[in-house]
């Protein structure tokens, strides 16, 4: 799959849009390791987003219905 832009370009656009880029911290990884693993949702990137949200007490805005599997752990909007 081609992104159409370099990672650096995506990063620069993210910063220009005033979106904070969070580092992957050990606390996120610990939460990630303790998340329930559902048979129909094993996407590691989604799970890292969920772990970050839980750790930092953030809501997730998404239309991805798989995130609703974690409704008891995190607030999913939309």
N, CA, C and O of each residue as an XYZ file, in Angstrom:
312
protein
N       0.846     -1.178      0.000
C       0.000      0.000      0.000
C       0.888      1.237      0.000
O       1.830      1.335      0.786
N       0.590      2.155     -0.864
C       1.330      3.414     -0.916
C       0.527      4.499     -0.228
O      -0.684      4.610     -0.419
N       1.213      5.298      0.573
C       0.553      6.364      1.317
C       0.318      7.617      0.479
O      -0.592      8.395      0.764
N       1.121      7.808     -0.535
C       0.980      9.008     -1.350
C       1.769     10.198     -0.823
O       1.960     11.185     -1.533
N       2.228     10.104      0.421
C       3.043     11.141      1.049
C       4.073     10.451      1.925
O       3.904      9.297      2.318
N       5.125     11.166      2.219
C       6.118     10.610      3.140
C       5.607     10.711      4.574
O       4.720     11.512      4.870
N       6.164      9.905      5.450
C       5.820      9.978      6.872
C       6.122     11.373      7.403
O       5.353     11.920      8.193
N       7.238     11.945      6.971
C       7.605     13.292      7.418
C       6.544     14.315      7.010
O       6.227     15.221      7.780
N       6.002     14.174      5.810
C       4.949     15.082      5.354
C       3.701     14.935      6.217
O       3.113     15.934      6.633
N       3.293     13.694      6.490
C       2.151     13.475      7.382
C       2.412     14.095      8.756
O       1.535     14.743      9.327
N       3.600     13.896      9.271
C       3.955     14.446     10.579
C       3.874     15.973     10.553
O       3.282     16.581     11.445
N       4.462     16.584      9.542
C       4.443     18.048      9.432
C       3.021     18.585      9.332
O       2.702     19.605      9.944
N       2.162     17.912      8.567
C       0.772     18.338      8.444
C       0.030     18.183      9.769
O      -0.826     19.001     10.106
N       0.355     17.145     10.505
C      -0.260     16.918     11.810
C       0.099     18.048     12.770
O      -0.772     18.594     13.448
N       1.361     18.390     12.825
C       1.828     19.478     13.685
C       1.204     20.809     13.247
O       0.784     21.606     14.086
N       1.146     21.043     11.946
C       0.567     22.289     11.424
C      -0.922     22.396     11.778
O      -1.448     23.498     11.938
N      -1.588     21.263     11.898
C      -3.013     21.250     12.247
C      -3.226     21.346     13.757
O      -4.355     21.245     14.237
N      -2.144     21.540     14.498
C      -2.189     21.680     15.965
C      -2.664     20.396     16.660
O      -3.314     20.443     17.704
N      -2.324     19.253     16.057
C      -2.634     17.961     16.665
C      -1.395     17.507     17.426
O      -0.293     17.463     16.879
N      -1.592     17.175     18.688
C      -0.469     16.754     19.526
C      -0.093     15.308     19.199
O      -0.952     14.426     19.184
N       1.165     15.074     18.945
C       1.667     13.729     18.678
C       2.168     13.151     19.995
O       3.072     13.700     20.626
N       1.569     12.040     20.398
C       1.931     11.419     21.668
C       2.994     10.352     21.458
O       2.899      9.559     20.521
N       3.998     10.322     22.314
C       4.984      9.247     22.234
C       4.361      7.960     22.780
O       3.384      8.006     23.529
N       4.918      6.834     22.409
C       4.455      5.562     22.961
C       5.225      5.330     24.257
O       6.424      5.050     24.242
N       4.522      5.450     25.366
C       5.176      5.333     26.667
C       4.997      3.928     27.239
O       4.106      3.191     26.815
N       5.836      3.562     28.193
C       5.693      2.249     28.832
C       4.317      2.044     29.460
O       3.814      0.921     29.481
N       3.700      3.108     29.971
C       2.375      2.957     30.578
C       1.333      2.568     29.525
O       0.422      1.795     29.821
N       1.454      3.090     28.304
C       0.547      2.691     27.226
C       0.740      1.212     26.907
O      -0.226      0.478     26.701
N       1.994      0.791     26.870
C       2.288     -0.604     26.529
C       1.798     -1.567     27.604
O       1.366     -2.678     27.299
N       1.865     -1.142     28.854
C       1.361     -1.995     29.931
C      -0.161     -2.138     29.826
O      -0.695     -3.238     29.972
N      -0.848     -1.035     29.575
C      -2.295     -1.097     29.389
C      -2.629     -1.957     28.170
O      -3.552     -2.770     28.214
N      -1.882     -1.777     27.091
C      -2.051     -2.567     25.863
C      -1.948     -4.063     26.178
O      -2.772     -4.854     25.721
N      -0.961     -4.435     26.938
C      -0.731     -5.848     27.265
C      -1.870     -6.440     28.088
O      -2.090     -7.651     28.057
N      -2.589     -5.606     28.817
C      -3.670     -6.083     29.676
C      -5.062     -5.938     29.073
O      -6.055     -6.274     29.719
N      -5.141     -5.439     27.840
C      -6.442     -5.317     27.185
C      -6.993     -6.698     26.846
O      -6.234     -7.607     26.512
N      -8.316     -6.855     26.931
C      -8.887     -8.120     26.475
C      -8.652     -8.275     24.966
O      -8.677     -7.294     24.223
N      -8.432     -9.479     24.538
C      -8.200     -9.764     23.121
C      -9.441    -10.464     22.569
O      -9.709    -11.618     22.901
N     -10.187     -9.765     21.733
C     -11.404    -10.314     21.154
C     -11.073    -11.055     19.860
O     -10.232    -10.591     19.090
N     -11.707    -12.181     19.607
C     -11.417    -12.959     18.398
C     -11.625    -12.165     17.105
O     -10.936    -12.403     16.113
N     -12.562    -11.235     17.114
C     -12.858    -10.465     15.902
C     -12.204     -9.077     15.887
O     -12.530     -8.239     15.046
N     -11.275     -8.845     16.830
C     -10.559     -7.564     16.820
C      -9.180     -7.726     17.438
O      -9.016     -7.686     18.658
N      -8.197     -7.909     16.573
C      -6.824     -8.084     17.042
C      -5.875     -7.030     16.463
O      -4.656     -7.169     16.567
N      -6.428     -5.982     15.857
C      -5.609     -4.955     15.225
C      -4.730     -4.267     16.272
O      -5.253     -3.602     17.167
N      -3.408     -4.414     16.177
C      -2.524     -3.852     17.206
C      -2.539     -2.326     17.246
O      -2.353     -1.742     18.313
N      -2.753     -1.680     16.123
C      -2.764     -0.221     16.107
C      -4.030      0.316     16.778
O      -3.971      1.280     17.542
N      -5.162     -0.304     16.492
C      -6.392      0.080     17.190
C      -6.239     -0.130     18.688
O      -6.646      0.710     19.491
N      -5.655     -1.250     19.051
C      -5.492     -1.576     20.467
C      -4.554     -0.584     21.156
O      -4.742     -0.273     22.332
N      -3.555     -0.090     20.441
C      -2.664      0.917     21.015
C      -3.405      2.244     21.207
O      -3.181      2.943     22.195
N      -4.276      2.584     20.275
C      -5.104      3.783     20.439
C      -5.984      3.637     21.674
O      -6.111      4.572     22.464
N      -6.587      2.473     21.838
C      -7.450      2.215     22.992
C      -6.647      2.280     24.287
O      -7.097      2.879     25.264
N      -5.471      1.674     24.303
C      -4.625      1.696     25.502
C      -4.212      3.120     25.858
O      -4.204      3.487     27.033
N      -3.874      3.914     24.868
C      -3.504      5.314     25.099
C      -4.685      6.072     25.687
O      -4.536      6.848     26.631
N      -5.849      5.839     25.120
C      -7.058      6.507     25.601
C      -7.369      6.145     27.052
O      -7.714      7.014     27.853
N      -7.249      4.883     27.382
C      -7.501      4.442     28.759
C      -6.495      5.076     29.710
O      -6.874      5.627     30.744
N      -5.227      4.999     29.367
C      -4.158      5.500     30.233
C      -4.276      7.001     30.479
O      -4.087      7.464     31.604
N      -4.587      7.757     29.437
C      -4.653      9.215     29.555
C      -6.071      9.738     29.777
O      -6.303     10.947     29.769
N      -7.023      8.811     29.976
C      -8.420      9.182     30.224
C      -8.963     10.083     29.115
O      -9.503     11.159     29.375
N      -8.806      9.618     27.871
C      -9.263     10.351     26.695
C     -10.410      9.596     26.035
O     -10.494      8.373     26.143
N     -11.285     10.314     25.359
C     -12.329      9.691     24.556
C     -11.782      9.406     23.166
O     -10.835     10.048     22.713
N     -12.389      8.435     22.497
C     -12.011      8.097     21.128
C     -13.159      8.490     20.215
O     -14.313      8.142     20.467
N     -12.837      9.212     19.159
C     -13.827      9.585     18.160
C     -13.574      8.716     16.935
O     -12.535      8.831     16.284
N     -14.529      7.849     16.629
C     -14.377      6.949     15.495
C     -15.725      6.429     15.042
O     -16.682      6.392     15.816
N     -15.794      6.030     13.794
C     -16.970      5.332     13.291
C     -16.708      3.835     13.192
O     -17.580      3.074     12.774
N     -15.516      3.417     13.573
C     -15.139      2.001     13.544
C     -15.900      1.261     14.648
O     -15.664      1.496     15.833
N     -16.793      0.385     14.265
C     -17.647     -0.310     15.233
C     -16.874     -1.274     16.129
O     -17.377     -1.653     17.187
N     -15.680     -1.677     15.740
C     -14.882     -2.593     16.569
C     -14.491     -1.955     17.902
O     -14.298     -2.660     18.892
N     -14.374     -0.636     17.933
C     -13.996      0.049     19.167
C     -15.068     -0.110     20.246
O     -14.771     -0.030     21.438
N     -16.306     -0.334     19.828
C     -17.381     -0.488     20.809
C     -17.207     -1.745     21.665
O     -17.852     -1.871     22.705
N     -16.356     -2.665     21.248
C     -16.053     -3.839     22.069
C     -15.433     -3.436     23.408
O     -15.482     -4.195     24.375
N     -14.856     -2.248     23.455
C     -14.135     -1.776     24.636
C     -14.920     -0.702     25.396
O     -14.344      0.027     26.203
N     -16.226     -0.601     25.144
C     -17.051      0.437     25.775
C     -16.975      0.437     27.295
O     -17.152      1.482     27.921
N     -16.719     -0.705     27.887
C     -16.624     -0.749     29.355
C     -15.286     -0.208     29.862
O     -15.112     -0.017     31.066
N     -14.349      0.040     28.956
C     -13.026      0.523     29.351
C     -12.744      1.961     28.912
O     -11.942      2.656     29.535
N     -13.394      2.397     27.855
C     -13.087      3.700     27.260
C     -14.365      4.289     26.674
O     -15.278      3.556     26.295
N     -14.427      5.630     26.603
C     -15.561      6.292     25.999
C     -15.327      6.413     24.498
O     -14.354      7.021     24.051
N     -16.238      5.820     23.731
C     -16.159      5.900     22.266
C     -17.299      6.792     21.802
O     -18.467      6.528     22.086
N     -16.949      7.840     21.091
C     -17.933      8.780     20.576
C     -18.168      8.509     19.092
O     -17.242      8.227     18.331
N     -19.412      8.604     18.721
C     -19.897      8.518     17.352
C     -20.474      7.228     17.094
O     -20.939      6.970     15.984
